[in-house]
Amino acid sequence: MEQVVLHDCADKLLEWYRANYREFPWREEPTPYHVWLSEIMLQQTRIEAAMPYYFRFLQEVPDIPTLAALPEDRLLKLWEGLGYYSRARNLQKAARIVCDQYDGELPADYDALLALPGIGDYAAGAIASIAFAIPVSAVDGNVMRVLARLCGDDTDVLSSRAKRHFATIADRMVPSSDPGAFNQALMELGETVCLPNTAPRCDACPIREHCTAYAEGTTLELPVRIKRTKRRVEHRTVALVVDRSGCVPRVRS
């Protein structure tokens, strides 16, 4: 897709987002710590379910030094009900590294964020762009779905190369002026308009006129998801029989 079209899409997405975004506490106060905590909590938890935990956690753990010093049993108690406790443990491991190496403040650097426990490509991009206005992409499943339809891209989103492939496209779209809002706009579009497993709400899409899948009628065919089938293991009994000639034929059952 031509660069001028991608830029036009970015402008329209930002305009749409500013008029339609959902209000969440980490969006109202997008400090690095708040954004980080929200991204970790939302990794495998719905927004509605995570919200009360977010408020309760911040009430007792208002900053990174407090998180680093928190007894593990209390940390896990605060996390109780969210599941996937490795997220909480990695959160604290990262907090202790941040206190040791960065004076208790998250580093304003994508690679440094990525090096912290529990922070992957997506979370690093989200924190860097939203909290520090660094123009990097943040690509998750919602974003890959939007970009696959927008570009008519049949790359298998379950493949090992998918995130890097779609991040390359997103990187070309991220504006230097407001990268955090742009990344959140892509996520918001995927969560509320460009829906999975059902017909997308194309009538409400701000970039419909540029969407290849909409123009070609392939919105329900994209993104491509090719599930890998596990190799079937068969157990068979093998009998070895020695005949007069000394041959050993194999008899399988």
C-alpha positions as CSV (number, residue, x, y, z in Angstrom):
1,M,0.0,0.0,0.0
2,E,1.4,3.4,-1.0
3,Q,2.9,5.5,1.7
4,V,0.6,8.4,1.1
5,V,-2.4,6.2,1.6
6,L,-0.9,4.8,4.9
7,H,-0.4,8.4,6.1
8,D,-4.0,9.3,5.2
9,C,-5.2,6.3,7.1
10,A,-3.1,7.3,10.1
11,D,-4.6,10.8,10.1
12,K,-8.2,9.5,9.8
13,L,-7.6,6.9,12.5
14,L,-6.3,9.6,14.9
15,E,-9.3,11.9,14.2
16,W,-11.7,9.0,14.8
17,Y,-9.9,7.9,18.0
18,R,-10.0,11.3,19.5
19,A,-13.7,11.5,19.0
20,N,-14.6,7.9,20.0
21,Y,-12.0,6.5,22.4
22,R,-13.2,4.7,25.5
23,E,-12.2,6.3,28.7
24,F,-9.9,4.1,30.8
25,P,-7.9,5.2,33.9
26,W,-4.5,4.4,32.3
27,R,-5.5,6.6,29.3
28,E,-6.5,9.5,31.6
29,E,-3.2,9.2,33.5
30,P,-0.7,7.6,31.0
31,T,2.3,7.6,33.3
32,P,4.9,4.9,32.4
33,Y,4.0,2.9,35.5
34,H,0.3,3.1,34.9
35,V,0.6,2.1,31.2
36,W,3.0,-0.7,32.1
37,L,0.7,-2.1,34.8
38,S,-2.3,-2.0,32.6
39,E,-0.6,-3.7,29.7
40,I,0.6,-6.6,31.9
41,M,-2.9,-7.0,33.5
42,L,-4.6,-6.9,30.1
43,Q,-2.4,-9.5,28.5
44,Q,-4.7,-12.4,29.2
45,T,-7.6,-10.6,30.9
46,R,-10.6,-8.7,29.6
47,I,-10.7,-4.9,30.3
48,E,-13.9,-5.1,32.4
49,A,-12.4,-7.9,34.6
50,A,-9.1,-6.2,35.0
51,M,-10.4,-2.7,36.0
52,P,-11.1,-3.4,39.7
53,Y,-7.8,-5.1,40.1
54,Y,-6.0,-2.2,38.5
55,F,-7.5,0.3,41.0
56,R,-7.0,-2.0,44.0
57,F,-3.4,-2.7,43.0
58,L,-2.5,1.0,42.6
59,Q,-4.1,1.9,45.9
60,E,-1.6,-0.3,47.7
61,V,1.3,-0.2,45.2
62,P,1.4,3.4,43.9
63,D,4.9,3.3,42.4
64,I,7.7,1.1,41.2
65,P,9.8,1.2,44.4
66,T,6.8,0.1,46.4
67,L,6.3,-2.8,43.9
68,A,9.9,-3.8,44.2
69,A,9.8,-4.0,48.0
70,L,6.4,-5.7,48.2
71,P,6.4,-9.1,49.9
72,E,5.7,-11.8,47.4
73,D,2.8,-13.2,49.3
74,R,1.1,-9.8,49.4
75,L,1.8,-9.3,45.7
76,L,0.2,-12.6,44.8
77,K,-2.8,-11.8,47.1
78,L,-3.3,-8.6,45.2
79,W,-3.1,-10.5,41.9
80,E,-5.5,-13.3,43.1
81,G,-8.3,-13.8,40.7
82,L,-6.4,-12.5,37.7
83,G,-4.6,-15.8,37.2
84,Y,-1.3,-16.3,35.3
85,Y,0.8,-15.4,38.4
86,S,4.0,-15.4,36.4
87,R,2.8,-12.0,35.1
88,A,2.9,-10.6,38.7
89,R,6.3,-12.2,39.5
90,N,7.8,-10.8,36.3
91,L,6.3,-7.5,37.1
92,Q,8.2,-7.4,40.4
93,K,11.4,-8.8,38.9
94,A,11.3,-5.9,36.4
95,A,10.5,-3.4,39.1
96,R,13.6,-4.5,41.0
97,I,15.8,-4.2,37.9
98,V,14.3,-0.7,37.3
99,C,15.1,0.3,40.8
100,D,18.7,-1.0,40.6
101,Q,19.5,0.3,37.1
102,Y,17.1,3.2,36.4
103,D,16.5,4.9,39.8
104,G,13.0,3.5,40.0
105,E,11.7,5.0,36.8
106,L,11.0,3.0,33.6
107,P,13.6,3.7,30.9
108,A,12.4,5.8,27.9
109,D,13.9,3.4,25.5
110,Y,12.2,0.6,23.5
111,D,15.1,-1.8,23.7
112,A,15.7,-1.3,27.4
113,L,11.9,-1.9,28.0
114,L,12.0,-5.0,25.9
115,A,14.9,-6.4,28.0
116,L,12.8,-6.3,31.2
117,P,11.1,-9.5,32.4
118,G,7.6,-9.9,31.2
119,I,7.7,-7.2,28.6
120,G,7.5,-8.4,25.0
121,D,7.4,-6.6,21.7
122,Y,3.8,-5.4,22.0
123,A,4.1,-4.2,25.6
124,A,7.4,-2.5,24.9
125,G,5.9,-0.7,21.9
126,A,2.8,0.3,23.9
127,I,4.7,1.7,26.8
128,A,7.3,3.4,24.6
129,S,4.7,5.1,22.4
130,I,2.0,5.9,24.9
131,A,4.1,6.9,27.9
132,F,7.2,8.3,26.2
133,A,5.8,9.4,22.7
134,I,8.5,7.2,21.0
135,P,7.3,6.5,17.4
136,V,7.3,2.7,17.5
137,S,4.5,0.3,16.6
138,A,2.6,-1.9,19.1
139,V,1.2,-5.0,17.2
140,D,-1.1,-7.5,18.8
141,G,-3.8,-9.7,17.4
142,N,-6.3,-6.8,17.0
143,V,-3.7,-4.7,15.1
144,M,-2.8,-7.6,12.8
145,R,-6.4,-8.2,11.9
146,V,-6.9,-4.5,11.0
147,L,-3.8,-4.4,8.9
148,A,-4.5,-7.7,7.2
149,R,-7.9,-6.4,6.1
150,L,-6.7,-2.9,5.3
151,C,-3.9,-4.1,3.0
152,G,-5.6,-7.3,1.8
153,D,-2.6,-9.2,3.3
154,D,-2.9,-13.0,3.4
155,T,0.0,-13.6,5.7
156,D,-0.8,-16.3,8.2
157,V,-1.2,-14.4,11.5
158,L,-0.4,-17.6,13.4
159,S,3.0,-17.9,11.7
160,S,6.3,-17.1,13.4
161,R,6.9,-14.2,11.0
162,A,3.5,-12.5,11.3
163,K,4.1,-10.0,14.0
164,R,7.3,-8.8,12.5
165,H,5.7,-8.6,9.1
166,F,2.8,-6.5,10.3
167,A,5.0,-4.4,12.6
168,T,6.9,-3.4,9.5
169,I,3.6,-2.1,8.0
170,A,2.6,-0.4,11.2
171,D,6.0,1.2,11.5
172,R,5.4,3.0,8.2
173,M,2.1,4.4,9.5
174,V,3.1,5.5,13.0
175,P,3.2,9.3,13.2
176,S,6.0,11.1,15.0
177,S,3.6,13.6,16.5
178,D,1.3,11.3,18.5
179,P,2.4,7.7,18.2
180,G,0.7,6.6,21.4
181,A,-2.7,7.8,20.3
182,F,-2.2,6.1,16.9
183,N,-1.3,2.7,18.4
184,Q,-4.3,2.9,20.7
185,A,-6.5,3.9,17.7
186,L,-5.5,0.7,15.8
187,M,-6.2,-1.4,18.9
188,E,-9.5,0.4,19.5
189,L,-10.5,-0.1,15.9
190,G,-9.8,-3.8,16.2
191,E,-11.6,-4.2,19.5
192,T,-14.8,-2.2,18.6
193,V,-15.2,-2.1,14.8
194,C,-12.9,-4.4,12.8
195,L,-14.2,-7.4,14.8
196,P,-12.9,-11.0,14.9
197,N,-15.0,-14.1,14.3
198,T,-17.9,-12.1,12.9
199,A,-18.8,-9.5,10.3
200,P,-16.8,-6.3,11.0
201,R,-18.7,-3.0,11.4
202,C,-17.5,-1.5,8.2
203,D,-20.2,1.1,8.2
204,A,-18.4,2.6,11.3
205,C,-14.9,2.3,10.0
206,P,-13.0,5.6,9.5
207,I,-10.6,4.0,6.9
208,R,-13.1,2.0,5.0
209,E,-12.4,3.8,1.7
210,H,-8.8,2.6,1.9
211,C,-9.6,-1.0,3.0
212,T,-8.7,-3.6,0.4
213,A,-10.8,-6.3,2.1
214,Y,-13.8,-4.1,2.1
215,A,-13.4,-3.2,-1.6
216,E,-12.9,-6.8,-2.6
217,G,-15.5,-8.3,-0.3
218,T,-13.0,-10.5,1.6
219,T,-13.4,-9.1,5.2
220,L,-14.6,-12.5,6.5
221,E,-11.6,-14.3,4.8
222,L,-9.0,-12.1,6.5
223,P,-6.9,-12.4,8.5
224,V,-5.6,-15.9,7.4
225,R,-5.2,-18.3,10.3
226,I,-3.7,-21.6,9.5
227,K,-3.8,-23.9,12.5
228,R,-1.0,-26.3,12.6
229,T,-2.1,-29.9,13.1
230,K,-0.2,-31.9,15.6
231,R,1.6,-35.0,14.2
232,R,-0.4,-38.1,15.1
233,V,1.6,-40.7,17.0
234,E,0.6,-44.2,16.3
235,H,1.6,-47.1,18.6
236,R,1.9,-50.4,16.7
237,T,3.0,-53.9,17.8
238,V,5.8,-55.4,15.7
239,A,6.5,-59.1,15.7
240,L,9.8,-60.5,14.4
241,V,9.8,-63.9,12.9
242,V,12.9,-65.9,11.8
243,D,12.3,-68.4,9.0
244,R,14.5,-71.3,7.9
245,S,16.5,-69.1,5.5
246,G,17.5,-66.8,8.3
247,C,15.4,-63.9,7.0
248,V,13.7,-61.7,9.6
249,P,10.4,-60.4,8.1
250,R,8.4,-57.7,10.0
251,V,4.8,-58.4,10.8
252,R,2.8,-55.3,11.9
253,S,-0.6,-55.2,13.6
